[in-house]
Amino acid sequence: MEPTQTRHPWRATLRTLAAAIVGAITLIPVVAVTAGVDTVPAVAQVIAVATAVTRVLALPAVDAWLRRYLPWLATTPPGVGKP
């Protein structure tokens, strides 16, 4: 059986990019202090928005919408899992 990374290399790339972004999010407090934007509300806002977007993207209804209108962003590629 062929690995999914081989069958869908661009999905593997997007997942890696998403993981890198999540890792970078943990650096927001350091970047904020370095940039002189060390106020808690600004940092908290960025973290809260990223958390909310992630939660919304995890909803089954949103994933169904993504599969229909933005299939490149859905959890599975178009046609996978369909008879």
C-alpha positions in Angstrom: 0.0 0.0 0.0 1.3 3.4 -1.0 1.8 6.0 1.9 -0.6 8.9 1.8 2.3 11.3 1.7 3.2 9.8 -1.7 -0.4 9.7 -3.0 -1.1 13.3 -1.8 2.2 15.1 -1.4 0.6 18.6 -1.3 -1.6 17.6 1.6 1.5 16.4 3.5 3.1 19.8 2.7 0.0 21.7 4.0 -0.1 19.6 7.2 3.6 20.3 7.8 3.0 24.0 7.2 0.1 23.9 9.7 2.3 22.2 12.3 5.0 24.8 11.8 2.5 27.6 12.2 1.2 26.1 15.4 4.8 25.8 16.7 5.4 29.5 15.7 2.3 30.5 17.6 4.0 29.5 20.8 6.6 32.1 20.1 4.0 35.0 20.0 4.8 36.2 23.6 8.6 36.3 22.8 8.0 38.2 19.6 5.6 40.6 21.3 8.1 41.4 24.0 10.9 41.8 21.4 8.7 44.1 19.3 7.7 46.1 22.3 4.1 45.0 22.1 4.1 43.2 25.4 0.6 44.1 26.5 -1.4 41.1 27.5 -4.5 42.0 25.6 -2.8 42.0 22.2 -1.1 38.7 22.7 -4.2 37.2 24.2 -6.3 38.3 21.3 -4.0 36.6 18.7 -4.0 33.4 20.7 -7.8 33.5 21.2 -8.5 34.1 17.6 -6.1 31.2 16.5 -7.8 28.9 19.0 -11.3 29.9 17.8 -10.5 29.4 14.2 -9.0 26.0 14.9 -12.1 24.9 16.9 -14.4 26.1 14.1 -12.4 24.2 11.5 -12.8 21.0 13.6 -16.6 21.1 13.4 -18.0 18.3 11.1 -20.4 20.8 9.4 -17.5 23.1 8.6 -15.5 20.2 7.2 -18.4 19.2 5.0 -18.6 22.8 3.7 -14.9 22.8 3.1 -15.2 19.5 1.2 -17.8 21.1 -1.0 -16.4 24.6 -1.6 -12.7 24.4 -0.7 -11.7 20.8 -1.1 -8.0 21.5 -0.9 -8.5 22.7 2.8 -10.8 19.8 3.9 -9.6 17.0 6.1 -9.6 14.5 3.2 -8.9 14.9 -0.5 -11.9 15.0 -2.9 -13.2 11.5 -3.7 -11.5 9.8 -0.7 -13.9 7.7 1.3 -16.6 7.8 -1.3 -17.9 4.6 -2.8 
